[in-house]
Structures are given as structure tokens and as C-alpha cells.
Amino acid sequence: MHSYNLTVLGHQVSFKAKAEPERVEKACSLIEDRFKQLKEQGAQLSNERILIFLSLALADDMLEVQEKLLATEERLKSFLTSLTGLGD
């Protein structure tokens, strides 16, 4: 497990995670970039509201990827089943 002490969106955060440093850096960059984009689009919004929108957007991205993964797994199972039937 790796220990991290980072500054994200101007806030110090310390935590431990199994994730490799490169992935944590990518995650921080993604958060910083998305926050900046949302801030530019909604300049009148508070940072708190922008963070809520950011959380919702990231959660939606994750749910979409999970749905695609499930659909891919189902197609793969179907394909493997059809291959198994060819050997009969």
C-alpha cells in the first residue's frame, strides 16, 4: 500500500491506497482538469456546487463504463457459448 500526501484543488490530502502513483497522478489531473472546465462554464457557481457537479459527472462516467463492461462480458459469454457448441 502506498502513502500519499497531495494537494488537490488547493487542499492538502493524505491517504493510503493500493493504486500505483502514476494512476493517482492521473486521477488528480483528471479532477483538476474537470474542475477547471466546470468553473469556466459556471463562473457564478461556488466551488462546493462545482464539486457536486464534478462528483455527479464522474459517477455517471463510472456507471456508463460499468454498463459497457457488463454488455461486453455478456457478448463474450455468448460468443464462448457458441464456440463451445461448435465442438459437438
URHU-V60888 format. One line per field, one symbol per residue. psi: psi as a letter, one per 20 degrees, with the letter a starting at -180 (. if undefined). A space follows every 50 residues. Layout:
psi: ???
//
This chain:
psi: pqpqnropkjpppprqqiqqhghgggggggggghggghghhmhiqqhghg hghgggghgggggghgghggggggggggghghhhhhi.
//
